[in-house]
Structures are given as C-alpha cells and as structure tokens.
Amino acid sequence: MSDRLRDDALDFHRRPVPGKLAVVATKPLATQRDLSLAYSPGVAAACEAIVEEPARVAELTVRGNLVAIVTNGTAVLGLGAIGPLAAKPVMEGKAVLFKKFAGIDAFDLEIDATDIDRFVEIVAALEPTFGAINLEDIKAPECFEVERRLRERMRIPVFHDDQHGTAIIVAAAIVNALHLTGRSIEKVRLVTSGAGAAALACLDLLVSLGLPRENILATDIEGVVYEGREKLMDPWKARYARKTEMRTLAEAIRGADIFLGLSAPGVLKPEMVATMAERPIILALANPVPEIMPEEARAVRPDAIIATGRSDYPNQVNNVLCFPFIFRGALDCGATTINDAMKRACVEALAGLARKTTPDTVAAAYGLESLSFGPDYLIPKPFDPRLITEIPPAVARAAMESGVATRPIADLGEYRNRLTQRVFKSGFLMKPLFERARRQ
C-alpha cells in the first residue's frame, strides 16, 4: 500500500466521525405520543404479540432484516491473525456493503474467543437478536467446525462468506467459461493451488454442480493432496486426497482444463500454463498479487480465459456479487438456513445475468463503451443494478422449493418489483453512480 493511499484510508476512517457505521431510528420520535409508542407503555403490545406468536418478531422488530457479522480475527484478509479489535474496521466495512447493496442492516461483532466451544456458545446465544449470521475471517480448519456446529444449533442462516461467497462467484465464472468454450463440467479436469477454507468450499460447490470428484487434484504448500499424505492434513482436506504418483503442481497441471488458485503470489509459472489443455480456464485469486499475472499467462497461452481477485483486470471474483443478495433472498422468505439449492440458484442467476444484454449505464459506470458476454466478461460487475432484482428472487424460490422458507413469498413477480424500486431509492449506492453515467 502506498503512503498516499494509507493516509487517505486513515483520514477516511477518522472523519467526519470515527468509523463507518451509525444507528438511525426508523420511526419518528418527535412527540410524547411517539415516545409512548416506541417505548413504555406501547412497546408492551409488541412484546405480548411476540409471546403469543413468535413469528411476528419479523414484522414488529428489525430482526428480519438484521445480520450479525461475526469474527474472532484469526484470518483477516491478507493481514492474518490480527485479533478481534484490529479486525473491526473490516467488519464495519462489510456492514456498509450489506446496507448499500441490499438494504440489510448489520452489526459487526468482534468476539475475543479462539476456543471453538466458547465461540460457538457466544454466537448461538445471539439467535434471538439476529435474522442471520455472516461468519467472517475465521481461520481454517476451525472455521469448518464453527460453521457446522452453528448450522446444527441455529434456526437462522449461518453463512461463512470466505468459503461460500467465494465458491458461488468462482462457480459462476467457471460455468460461463465452460459455456463459452463448449465444454461440459462433467468432463473437465481441475487443479487447485490452495486447499484451505475457500478452495474446499469451491470444490464442494463445483462437485454439487456436476464436476466429478475424481477429476480434481488439489495442491497446497506441501504439494499434491494424495492418499496417505500426513503432513498438513485435516479431515476436510482429506476428502479430496487422490491416489496418484504426482507430487507437485507442475505435474498436476499438465493437461488440466481449469486452474483454481486460492493460495500465494506467483506459484503458477508460465511454463506450467503452457502445458494446460486447449483454452485453459485460469482463476488466479490470490490478492493483491495473483498466482500468475494475466499478461504472463497470455504470453504463453493467448487462448486462456482468466479471472483474478483484482478490480484492474477483467473478471474480478468479488464476493460483493453474492453475499448481500443471497442474504436478501434468505431473509425475505424467512429461510432457516442457506442450503446447497440456494447456493446453486445464486450461481445460476449470476451466470445467467452475465449472458444477458448488459445495460449501457453499467458499462459507463466503469468507463467502458459496452459490456458483452465473452472471455473478458464472465461474471457481472458489482454495480450492476440487476443483481438485486435477479439474485434474491432466485434464492427465495430455491428456499421455498427446498422447504426451508418459513415466510414463503406468494408472488415472486411482485417481490421482484419491490426490489426494483429499491435500486433507485436515495440510500442505494448505485443511484448516484448511474445518474452520473447517464449525464456523461
């Protein structure tokens, strides 16, 4: 990070008031009657209604639109185990994205607990307060166990975005890259660099979409994840151990159709890319420096289709394409979980959106003349207003069809119309950007 950017970021967080969040009342509190309705004695009516019918909490309180962003600060972005206090700016930033992109209220909760049992007990006890839980920046392999236990105990969605948000965007990019190249997911071979939480979630979702497990070779800092390996192994990684004589990424990558990198800068060498299958699909997602720079990959394979985690290259894999909208759909139908059907629906909606004609205003917001489906446009841009109108209805439909919606949406068309109206409300981040684009 440059000194200028660091100074600007600190000033941004400091002024005009510290931090990025505030609590704002949604009801008028201008008169004595307002006070008597908001608090004593009128508030008792709402309490009694919820005692009689607990489901009414969604219509009488903010719970149905409130997400907890929970971390213990053990794996924060590229900063590592910086602890819960230092992680707070990241969690506040996540809350801002929930609000700006999907109108969801979110509180950041930084918990000083690295013990799994203690962490789970604290979070589980918060269920009466929140409509959903977004787990964030918890190190592997503990994150797998934390999410599993909370999903079993809680009757609200628990979603580890570092795993599943990444997986959904990756899957959408791969689905569309395969569509472009005329390949079937059942017949391609994929190699990973990295076998942590995000990589394993990607593999799980791709397998649920039809990628044969035997067509996957995972690698990490110790090389190929093979049957019988003991070093740096855990039960979650062991699910993708293969019986093979290959031991290095260079060996594994030969003839592969897809490279999925969630590891470290520069691990994929140009000479490795040269050995991949025709029209290789390369997702180099290490940030800020990917496993291979796009220009290095194209120098040896001009036919490559490439995605990164960076905004200065095409096909940025950015979780903001997913988490605000999958939570919007889950909250609005009262889902008790975010299941595989809902994740697949999100993948399909994202992939389908990129294949449709993109409004010129979206291209203009990025300084482009146009955006059309192709090797450099596999997934939508974050400021595409169609994300809020397409993804939540798809997610809600999947929740209803899979039996996890407690408040089914009777008319999905009318629901989509309400979401469309949300796009141009004054508080929505994209409105000023799109108006600026129109003027230009």
C-alpha positions, 0 to 999 in steps of 0.5 A, a space after each residue: 500500500 502506498 503512503 498516499 493511499 494509507 493516509 487517505 484510508 486513515 483520514 477516511 476512517 477518522 472523519 467526519 466521525 470515527 468509523 463507518 457505521 451509525 444507528 438511525 431510528 426508523 420511526 419518528 420520535 418527535 412527540 410524547 405520543 411517539 415516545 409512548 409508542 416506541 417505548 413504555 407503555 406501547 412497546 408492551 403490545 409488541 412484546 405480548 404479540 411476540 409471546 403469543 406468536 413468535 413469528 411476528 418478531 419479523 414484522 414488529 422488530 428489525 430482526 428480519 432484516 438484521 445480520 450479525 457479522 461475526 469474527 474472532 480475527 484469526 484470518 483477516 484478509 491478507 493481514 492474518 491473525 490480527 485479533 478481534 479489535 484490529 479486525 473491526 474496521 473490516 467488519 464495519 466495512 462489510 456492514 456498509 456493503 450489506 446496507 448499500 447493496 441490499 438494504 440489510 442492516 448489520 452489526 459487526 461483532 468482534 468476539 475475543 474467543 479462539 476456543 471453538 466451544 466458547 465461540 460457538 456458545 457466544 454466537 448461538 446465544 445471539 439467535 434471538 437478536 439476529 435474522 442471520 449470521 455472516 461468519 467472517 475471517 475465521 481461520 481454517 480448519 476451525 472455521 469448518 467446525 464453527 460453521 457446522 456446529 452453528 448450522 446444527 444449533 441455529 434456526 437462522 442462516 449461518 453463512 461463512 462468506 470466505 468459503 461460500 461467497 467465494 465458491 458461488 462467484 468462482 462457480 459462476 465464472 467457471 460455468 460461463 467459461 465452460 459455456 463459452 468454450 463448449 465444454 461440459 463440467 462433467 468432463 473437465 479436469 481441475 487443479 487447485 493451488 490452495 486447499 484451505 477454507 475457500 478452495 474446499 468450499 469451491 470444490 464442494 460447490 463445483 462437485 454439487 454442480 456436476 464436476 466429478 470428484 475424481 477429476 480434481 487434484 488439489 495442491 497446497 504448500 506441501 504439494 499434491 493432496 494424495 492418499 496417505 499424505 500426513 503432513 498438513 492434513 485435516 479431515 476436510 482436506 482429506 476428502 479430496 486426497 487422490 491416489 496418484 504418483 504426482 507430487 507437485 503442481 507442475 505435474 498436476 497441471 499438465 493437461 488440466 482444463 481449469 486452474 483454481 488458485 486460492 493460495 500465494 503470489 506467483 506459484 503458477 509459472 508460465 511454463 506450467 500454463 503452457 502445458 494446460 489443455 486447449 483454452 485453459 480456464 485460469 482463476 488466479 485469486 490470490 490478492 493483491 498479487 495473483 498466482 500468475 499475472 494475466 499478461 504472463 499467462 497470455 504470453 504463453 497461452 493467448 487462448 486462456 480465459 482468466 479471472 483474478 481477485 483484482 478490480 484492474 483486470 477483467 473478471 474480478 471474483 468479488 464476493 460483493 456479487 453474492 453475499 448481500 443478495 443471497 442474504 436478501 433472498 434468505 431473509 425475505 422468505 424467512 429461510 432457516 438456513 442457506 442450503 446447497 439449492 440456494 447456493 446453486 440458484 445464486 450461481 445460476 442467476 449470476 451466470 445467467 445475468 452475465 449472458 444477458 444484454 448488459 445495460 449501457 449505464 453499467 458499462 459507463 459506470 466503469 468507463 467502458 463503451 459496452 459490456 458483452 458476454 465473452 472471455 473478458 466478461 464472465 461474471 457481472 460487475 458489482 454495480 450492476 443494478 440487476 443483481 438485486 432484482 435477479 439474485 434474491 428472487 432466485 434464492 427465495 424460490 430455491 428456499 421455498 422449493 427446498 422447504 426451508 422458507 418459513 415466510 414463503 413469498 406468494 408472488 415472486 413477480 411482485 417481490 421482484 418489483 419491490 426490489 426494483 424500486 429499491 435500486 433507485 431509492 436515495 440510500 442505494 449506492 448505485 443511484 448516484 453512480 448511474 445518474 452520473 453515467 447517464 449525464 456523461 
